[in-house]
Amino acid sequence: MSSSVTQPGRDELARLLAGAGSAYDPEGVEALIEGVLAAPAEIGTGWHVLVADPMPQALADRLEALRAAMAAGYHNGLAADDFARLPRSERLARLRKELRSRGLDGFIVPRADEHQGEYVPPRGQRLAWLTGFTGSAGLAIVLRDRAALFVDGRYTLQAAAQVDTGSFELHHLIEEPPAQWLATVLKNGEVLAYDPWLHTPHEVERFHTAVEKAGAVLRGVADNPLDRVWPDQPAEPVAPVVPHPEQFAGESAESKRTRLGRALQQEGIAAVVLTMPESIAWLLNIRGGDVPHTPLPLSFAILRQDGTVMLFIDRRKLVPGIERHLGNAVTVMPPEQLGPALDELAAEGDRIQVDPATAASWVFDRLVEVGAKIHRAADPCLLPKACKNAAEIDGTRAAHRRDGAALTRFLAWLAREAPNGRLSEIPASDRLEAFRREGEYFRDLSFPTISGAGSNGAIVHYRAMPETEKRLEPGTLYLLDSGAQYLDGTTDVTRTIAVGEPSAEMRDRFTRVLKGHIALALARFPRGTSGTQLDGFARRALWQEGLDYDHGTGHGVGSYLGVHEGPQRISKAANAQPLLPGMIVSNEPGYYKTGAYGIRIENLVLVQPSDGSAEREMLGFETLTLAPIDRNLIQPSLLDEDEIAWLNAYHSRVRQTLTPLVDPDTARWLAAATEPIGPL
Amino acid sequence: MSSSVTQPGRDELARLLAGAGSAYDPEGVEALIEGVLAAPAEIGTGWHVLVADPMPQALADRLEALRAAMAAGYHNGLAADDFARLPRSERLARLRKELRSRGLDGFIVPRADEHQGEYVPPRGQRLAWLTGFTGSAGLAIVLRDRAALFVDGRYTLQAAAQVDTGSFELHHLIEEPPAQWLATVLKNGEVLAYDPWLHTPHEVERFHTAVEKAGAVLRGVADNPLDRVWPDQPAEPVAPVVPHPEQFAGESAESKRTRLGRALQQEGIAAVVLTMPESIAWLLNIRGGDVPHTPLPLSFAILRQDGTVMLFIDRRKLVPGIERHLGNAVTVMPPEQLGPALDELAAEGDRIQVDPATAASWVFDRLVEVGAKIHRAADPCLLPKACKNAAEIDGTRAAHRRDGAALTRFLAWLAREAPNGRLSEIPASDRLEAFRREGEYFRDLSFPTISGAGSNGAIVHYRAMPETEKRLEPGTLYLLDSGAQYLDGTTDVTRTIAVGEPSAEMRDRFTRVLKGHIALALARFPRGTSGTQLDGFARRALWQEGLDYDHGTGHGVGSYLGVHEGPQRISKAANAQPLLPGMIVSNEPGYYKTGAYGIRIENLVLVQPSDGSAEREMLGFETLTLAPIDRNLIQPSLLDEDEIAWLNAYHSRVRQTLTPLVDPDTARWLAAATEPIGPL
């Protein structure tokens, strides 16, 4: 990116920086802002503290002016108009030329970045830059004379709309997997390349089998060929990394480090390499802002037996004073030092733990190269992070009260607004966001709101755009899936609301989804039970009618961290992880009629010991989410006594908890919306 | 084994053999009988055909006399009195001495044999010979100065009774696994040995990790040290291997071979090594009798792309004329030729498929040694064997009618006999077996009957012995789990019967188990659903009361093959295999109150397309088993309308189907036993 500052302006900036005691010179500030521009807009002026603290107003004004000037010329490669500057076909041609020059016959372009996470910063949006496809899962393979994009069922329509299908064949990621395609199109002796930073060893293994089958060769390459041909590839994001107070974390970072270090020691393991930023955030009680909606500090770390940590992170992201929070046992190092640190660790000769399901293949390759003893095992932060402690549980309950009040204010507002027939999807979700922003400890939404009216509600991962949004019209359903990041907890809730009078079929389907939701909410199960074992409870009422939904029933949820986190989940996919006390999961069965309407009822639930007589140690769920479920959509004759009792008790709790937190108009609406459903 | 024949007797035998046109001489016959003695007694005189066909009566009499004489001196190392000949402590001492002489510090003695199957012939009963423990799962580890036996929860009591706990520490296989124990007791530099024929690569990998952790070495040894110190180790079993007619198999072996060969070709795989005798039996439409209750021909095989098979089997087991059945595409080779055949295959340079979950580590080691390209994937016979074809489905239905009639005759008899209070477990199960033996196509029981009165019913894998059996006394429950092998199908059924008046608690528990059974019987589910996803349906009514049972809900069942077969099952354990049309599984929830009573209700069910309106392709279960469920144990107020409707419809079908097949007394009893339960 060329400089945006004239020399006189630069001198002035230098003077202001020096005056504020900043360590930065103007060039440094420009580089920093390149990173700021690659971070979500949510950070606002939060990054100023990274330049100087305190920040004089004159310097602040100058920084904002500079940011605005640089933003005007900023291309992250993802905006639709960016393709005007460098057309899709040209991108593909440049990549192919680069491959040819290296003697490579093909290259795999995954959606993942170096951390294999759900959100990818602009610099890592290689798949979108190359193909135009912006979905959250997918993979392209570019060969000499053909190329293919693989996306799952959620994204087939979107991919067809975004991608030049003359250049990329579209395939179904699950039904026509890349490995199968490769086995048929690769020729004997051809070399298919991949970037070992962007794949886990498990993935590489799968590709390896497919490529070998075709008599071809799979080769990891050190220097990503796509990055070479991406002009103005965005910088790594720079967003402030701040301490996460123990008031919310519930356990000091020192305690966590020591505890996990001791466990490594007992297993005879010298150190563990951490590559998931959420694990590092949890372990060190820090939060960042490098990707949208999840307060991640993109970084790597090595935790040793003795509880000490090497944190590999861009030091510019650290807010002043965080060293005190991190303490002497944590050494901050530049990211590029990860490799040499692994080499040194390996040289000590002891076993090093890495997670083959989440860590980049690059880490394994490096360790193998220097003869390290690798212990393949799950990231040791996953389980303790998933099992919330008392402070985190209190926090999430408080966050859910606040979030429920905001959602209920919105629902009452919607009940007044929707009948006029002029409300559409984006203004509706904007209104909900405004209510949420008033809540204490609010930091961000926890994901892009799904605000789907009518047939848009049937698109499971719908995101309203000006060109797609619909009005909320009578006789339709409105599906609203949203959540927020509060300092004390992360929320995620879906309500489906009847606009006008719903059809009998809508009520039937909604009630079956509700039966599934209640079956899970009421489930009691012995310790050791996994989500896979419970998933069918939520589907049974639909299955009996030959219906189903094509997504999981529940995902883990973090504590002011990822709104999707493992290792637990409730889904059809085989998963042996037992649900344990303190885990938060969503309970969100649904039903979707393509082109017509979508239904989903989602509450977050907390795994808790289940009281009452029992021969075994039993667990159950405490429902955390507080918001009315639309009574207009319920067909009471389909519910049995236990189900009606659950619904009425839930609504009573919602009313009692939220009434003191909302305005009188909302309270009146809430009283009506939570009235008990009578006996059959 | 020393010769049992005097010279004059031998001359006479030689004359008879020659007269019958037998290829055997007296020494050969003696060696053959050693194998016959190591096969289950069930084969009777069926082995005579292996000596001469037709068989003159004089030779038959002489063979039986010789067998009787040899049997008198036969020790298979498993009988309790065998320990008088060679005490437990002496066995352990001899093994340790052998280990020391080879410079080994320890040795793993698993329960498995070379085929990793459920039933192990006498020669492979190394664990029982060494420790006295005869359970169906377990593992011993012998070190220089300590030794341990690991068994699971089913067998802790049995192991404590059978094993000298002064020599062997007892540990829980799951809660204190061998790997954990090894990590603490092995010393740095020690060498722990294992026999690669007796472990899968998956198991070896687990041991490897544990042993490495202790700084010790795991070493596969070529010559099993225990076999060296086991005097008179039984021979490999010899039981006739016969064709399985296409009338029952439903598909010719040629068709199966060609079909599977083509699939290998499509995957670019040259050949697959088959190590599971049930796979070989299915593929070649043959059945044997080498182990109890499952008609297995112990053998190995290699199937090539072109559909040809090398069958590695003791040729003496093949009945005359079976070559014609096997055809030209099947080459019979001696078992010891497996290794050289693998070497030759590897030399061809193409990929060879082996199943790391079921094949012996020895096969992998051999292939790796000669530089073969190994493709690790599941045994390709498993899935087609599990999905029964139309002939197999018709056959199992017919077998279940016969089996249901036998069981119903028994239940009617029991209803008359039990009140006198003198009937005990072994005579009861003997009577049931006698009824079954009258059935057409009956060949064997499909497993040792579990006949458990009162508290014995709470022992999940109970086997009645004269010293443990109880009488069926008023106020108790009688649990009867049994099944049979018919040429046209394999059965497995459990009924729990109230003797006298059951307690309110027994009725409550029985009815909850029944609710689970019915929930599964009525389940409708989309194609792609695995047993793990349905397991909870069978447990839910128990879970709600804090109760559960510690076994799977359903196992796959073969077609005149294993009563336990994969890859499908219904259990808590994560299993991604979808239930597919044609699969047979058991539906057997239970409840066990230790020291008091056991309850289990088991029917076999067949996965079938589920008719009726549906948006998805739905599957459901057809119940195959036909026998009344004890109405005296049902608490009708706990059942809902759908459950009562299922029970009454089931009983109506049982009555209509079986009445024509039973005597008038039984029919009268059956009519009463299957009367509808009234509305609530």
Boltz contact constraints between the chains, C-beta under 6 A:
constraints:
  - contact:
      token1: [A, 213]
      token2: [B, 268]
      max_distance: 6.0
  - contact:
      token1: [A, 268]
      token2: [B, 213]
      max_distance: 6.0
  - contact:
      token1: [A, 524]
      token2: [B, 543]
      max_distance: 6.0
  - contact:
      token1: [A, 524]
      token2: [B, 544]
      max_distance: 6.0
  - contact:
      token1: [A, 525]
      token2: [B, 543]
      max_distance: 6.0
  - contact:
      token1: [A, 526]
      token2: [B, 548]
      max_distance: 6.0
  - contact:
      token1: [A, 532]
      token2: [B, 532]
      max_distance: 6.0
  - contact:
      token1: [A, 533]
      token2: [B, 535]
      max_distance: 6.0
  - contact:
      token1: [A, 533]
      token2: [B, 536]
      max_distance: 6.0
  - contact:
      token1: [A, 534]
      token2: [B, 536]
      max_distance: 6.0
  - contact:
      token1: [A, 535]
      token2: [B, 533]
      max_distance: 6.0
  - contact:
      token1: [A, 536]
      token2: [B, 533]
      max_distance: 6.0
  - contact:
      token1: [A, 536]
      token2: [B, 534]
      max_distance: 6.0
  - contact:
      token1: [A, 543]
      token2: [B, 524]
      max_distance: 6.0
  - contact:
      token1: [A, 543]
      token2: [B, 525]
      max_distance: 6.0
  - contact:
      token1: [A, 544]
      token2: [B, 524]
      max_distance: 6.0
  - contact:
      token1: [A, 546]
      token2: [B, 613]
      max_distance: 6.0
  - contact:
      token1: [A, 546]
      token2: [B, 614]
      max_distance: 6.0
  - contact:
      token1: [A, 546]
      token2: [B, 615]
      max_distance: 6.0
  - contact:
      token1: [A, 546]
      token2: [B, 616]
      max_distance: 6.0
  - contact:
      token1: [A, 546]
      token2: [B, 618]
      max_distance: 6.0
  - contact:
      token1: [A, 547]
      token2: [B, 615]
      max_distance: 6.0
  - contact:
      token1: [A, 548]
      token2: [B, 526]
      max_distance: 6.0
  - contact:
      token1: [A, 548]
      token2: [B, 616]
      max_distance: 6.0
  - contact:
      token1: [A, 574]
      token2: [B, 574]
      max_distance: 6.0
  - contact:
      token1: [A, 574]
      token2: [B, 576]
      max_distance: 6.0
  - contact:
      token1: [A, 576]
      token2: [B, 574]
      max_distance: 6.0
  - contact:
      token1: [A, 613]
      token2: [B, 546]
      max_distance: 6.0
  - contact:
      token1: [A, 614]
      token2: [B, 546]
      max_distance: 6.0
  - contact:
      token1: [A, 615]
      token2: [B, 546]
      max_distance: 6.0
  - contact:
      token1: [A, 615]
      token2: [B, 547]
      max_distance: 6.0
  - contact:
      token1: [A, 616]
      token2: [B, 546]
      max_distance: 6.0
  - contact:
      token1: [A, 616]
      token2: [B, 548]
      max_distance: 6.0
  - contact:
      token1: [A, 618]
      token2: [B, 546]
      max_distance: 6.0
